[in-house]
Amino acid sequence: MSNICWGEPGGVRTNSDGVVPSPDPVVSHQPIRDIAVGQRHGSGIETDDRGGDQRAPKQRERYQRGQDRKAHVLAIVVGIAGEFERVVSGAERASHVLDRTGRVADLRERIPRRIAELEQTAVAVSGLPFVAAAYGLLYERLDVEVTNPRIRLARLAKAFEGFRIVHLSDFHIGPFMTADEIRRCVTIANELKADLVALTGDYVADDPSAQGEVVQALAGLRAPYGVFACLGNHEFYTETEESITRLFAAGGIRVLRQERAPIQSHGEVLNLIGVDYQQMRFSNDHDGHLVDRYLEGSEKLVMPDMVNILLSHNPNSFDRAAELGIGLTLAGHSHGGQLALSFINRGLALVRPETPYVSGRYEKSGSQLYVNRGIGTTVIPIRLGARPEITVFELARGV
Ligand SMILES: [Fe+2]
């Protein structure tokens, strides 16, 4: 028996013959030549007492071929696995390289994340109209803005330098514009302490029976030079033009219906004109000629050599007013578009196809137009990008 010397210096285990033994001390006692097959219990292979294979040569050959096939299949599996590992690791390296270049991230992680982000964005975008509508209904619709443009007029008499006019329009009294809300606007207007108040139509919406209530609320307006008004298309549609004019008169408000009112101060005059809703621009006369119907018959109301200020609900009459030499036209009707992108451009509004005059001041041929955004709403009770407006003008001499 060989001498086994464990724990030799250098950590190499050898026997006295210099042979490296098996780590298993039991196995190390077996002859090296039989270890390959002789020690596998339960493998179905018969061995003699020395561990030798006692099978027939054909069996051994078959057995060896089987072993070879197993080894071959194993080699193929290992090869495929190796190729797969190389492909995967190559893709990962490429992904990281592309990620470093900023072109493509780790797609396996980013694609699902991107889809989730898109889903969240879609939910937010689809909810945006509802949020905007709620804002326009509950907040902006009642968020009155007081604007104070200075208007220069070439023919303004010295006595009217600094004359102040408060302008309100388009109340549309109804469930979404109550008499209390209108009275709140009356209070704001009175606190501005203007010299004169101008109203430019659409006091009712669709209910003619509401005319008494809106007149009662507006009768609280006060100004030393008076409160003047013209009528709008909703007075025409509800057939309240006559009745509301009488109610306004009883409440101390003068409605100008194709009329003028000279406003006098220190012996000088400012000519104030008012017309009903101008609904049709062109029509044929008796001879079949196309005639401009805007401000038809108002020529005689325009006074030369003094400032003429026109109250006309429809801003589209401005072109004709400019032709007649009217210095300033005050209008409403557009509601500033009501749904508008005025923070980008005041022309980006729903009413744009109906009129080029959406809100604010316009100038043409030495004549000016101011379109008030109104107090109430029409069709839908929402305002977006078009706050309700009370305007207080300050008149100045010059151009
Ligand atoms: Fe109108």
Boltz pocket constraint, residues with backbone or C-beta under 6 A from the ligand:
constraints:
  - pocket:
      binder: B
      contacts: [[A, 170], [A, 202], [A, 232], [A, 233], [A, 234], [A, 313], [A, 332], [A, 333], [A, 334]]
      max_distance: 6.0
